């Protein structure tokens, strides 16, 4: 899966609305408790105000089984160009080479390092990457390591302890079973808050959130429940539901995607200002 990803993954090709003229990202290696993790750093356009002090740390999707951060190159370029911030796209390790909680810890550690280097930091991701972003915010709060200004949770996977509905959709019970077997092999860990943030007993003190869900996505209940629980805990939440689409909520409706992406970029720019 890792080796073939660059040849098979085409998600987002039609969403390259901005940032294609930006230079190639620079490659950095950021220290974590497991060793150095590669990160692609996208610089905003020259002259962006405060560009060297504002950063968004992004975690790609792929069900904790696909290690291919460039699948979200389109989003990183868009956000850098539109929000005017650096975007750090983390090349964390995935199954079958590691198991929980390695990816969660690596993502937290990278974001923590970026927060020490930049004055204002947000975090975010899509699908499993959205789950990682939520986990990073919980880890940061519990450890007191840093305080993200915003968390962007796109169609997030937030509950690995519960079966997904046996309904038509991209995220099927068989895929959930594979993810559990490979990356969450110990059933006792699946309900841990850093694995399943929606099951965390307390969400108070977390950063403001943008939660993006899709009407037909079998993971929608994760995002909907998390948005509701965040609001109940006093956290500011923007909850946006894309109607009529499955898990690939942006590519299924590129026209609606323009509005969604612009809204997220606006929130990132505003929170990091």
Number of C-alpha atoms within 10 A of each C-alpha: 11 12 10 10 16 14 7 10 12 11 13 17 13 12 18 14 16 16 21 13 9 16 12 13 18 11 13 14 14 17 14 17 11 11 10 14 19 19 22 21 22 27 25 26 19 10 8 16 13 15 19 16 16 25 32 32 28 31 25 28 25 19 22 27 21 20 22 22 22 17 21 21 21 19 23 30 26 25 26 27 25 22 27 27 30 28 29 27 27 27 22 23 21 23 20 13 10 15 20 20 15 18 22 24 20 25 25 25 22 26 31 20 15 21 22 12 14 15 13 22 28 28 30 28 25 25 26 22 30 28 33 34 34 32 24 27 29 23 19 19 18 12 9 9 17 19 18 24 20 26 28 30 29 27 31 30 28 32 25 25 18 12 12 19 14 11 12 11 15 14 20 18 16 12 13 16 15 15 18 20 15 18 22 22 15 12 12 9 16 20 18 18 20 26 24 22 26 27 21 17 9 14 21 15 15 23 23 21 25 22 23 25 29 24 16 19 24 23 25 21 20 24 27 20 14 26 25 13 19 21 18 13 14 13 18 16 20 16 17 18 18 19 13 12 18 23 23 16 24 22 17 16 15 16 11 14 16 13 10 18 19 15 15 21 20 16 20 28 20 12 16 22 16
